[in-house]
């Protein structure tokens, strides 16, 4: 059965039309974090599956939320994560989209491109200068233009 929201696949990996939005929601609310779905990287390395079915069976037999008293992960639990994602996207994000303004988008774009680039550059310079000064045990002064 073809689902209209699927663009295709690469092997077992499905390609979703609204992947960016879905991924944003999963990350924003931590629905794909180890505390929610277990340590998938660790689990798949421990499983070392040759086939998708081996991995799926191993995951559902071993996965637990990575937190104190974490529950066992089931197919129903993952369906519940999808339901939570839907509620968050359809209610929270929908309200946010309705309240966003063009001016806010312009301010954000400027801040992202100019302000955050500058702050990142200053942090990088301070880190590099700090490491060099520690290594050579001297104060390093920037070169003068001229």
N, C-alpha and C positions, 0 to 999 in steps of 0.2 A: 504494500500500500504506500503510494507516494504521498508525502506530506508537503503542502505548499510552502512551508517555511524552510525546507531543505534545498540548498543549491546544488548539492552533489556530495561526493565523498572522495576521500583518499584512503583506500583500504577500509578499515573499520571507523575511521575518523569522519564524521558527518560535517558538512559545511552548512552553517545556518545563515540565512539571509540577514538577520539582525544580530549577528554575532557580537558586534561591538557593544551594543546595548546590553545584551545578555551577559557578556563578560564583565562589563562595568558593574552591573548589579551583583553578580556573584562575588566580585572583589570588594565592592563597597560594603556589603553586609557580611563579608567573611564566610559565605556559604561554602566555599571551596577550600577553606583553611583546615589544617590538621585537627584543630579542636572540634571541627564539624564533621569531616569525612575521613579522619585518620591520616596517617602519614603515608600518602600514596607513593611518594618517591621511595621511601624505605620499603614499603610493602612490595612494590613491583621488583625491586632489586632482590629481595628475599625470595620472591617467587621465581624470578628468572624464566618467565614463560616463553615457550616457542610459538604458542598459538593464543589468539585472543580469548578463546573459551577457557584456556588454562588460567589466564589472568583473572577473568571475571569470576570463575569459581573460587580461586584463591582469595581474591579480595573479599567476597561476601562470606567466606568462611573465617577470615582472620581480622578484618578491619573493625576497629573500634575508634570512637572519638578520642582524640589525644588530649584528655583532660581527666581530672580526678573523677572517678566513677563514670567514665565515658561509656556510652551505650554501644552495643554491637550495631554495625551498619548493615541495613537490609535494603532491598529494592524499594520497599514501602517508605523507608526513611528518606532515600534519595528522591522519591516522588514528592515527599513532603517538602524537601528543599526546593524543588521546582515550583510547588504551590506557593511557598513563601516568596520566592523570586517573583512570581507573577503578581502577588499582592503588593509587594514593594514597588515594582515597576509601574503597575497600573494605578496605584494610589499615590505613593510618595513622589515618584519621578513625574507622574502626570501633573500633580499639583505644582511641583517645581518648574516644569516646563510652562505651565500656564502663567506663572508669576514672573518669569524671566523677561528682562527688557533688552532692547537693542543696545542701550547705553551700558548695561552691565556686561554684555558680550564684548563691546568695544573696550571697556576698561580692563576686562580679563585678558583679552588678546594683547593689549599694550603691556600690562603687567607681566604676562608670561614671557613675551618676547624680549622686552627691555629690562624690567626690574629683576626678574628671576635670573636672567642671564648674567647681569652685573653681580648680583649677590653670589651666584655660583662661582663666577670668576674670582671674586674677592676671597671667597672661602678656599678656592683652589690655591691661589697665590699665598695666602696666609699659611696654609697647610704645607705647601712646598717650601716656603721660606723657613717655616718653623722646623721642618725636618732637616733642611740643609744647615741651619744655624746650630741645631743640636749636634749634627754630624761633625761639623768643623769647629764647633765651640767658639763661634764668633758671630757678631751681628752682621747681617748681610744687608747692604744698602742697594736699592734699585739703581740701574745705570741711568745717567743723565742723558737726555736727548740734546744733541747739539753738534 
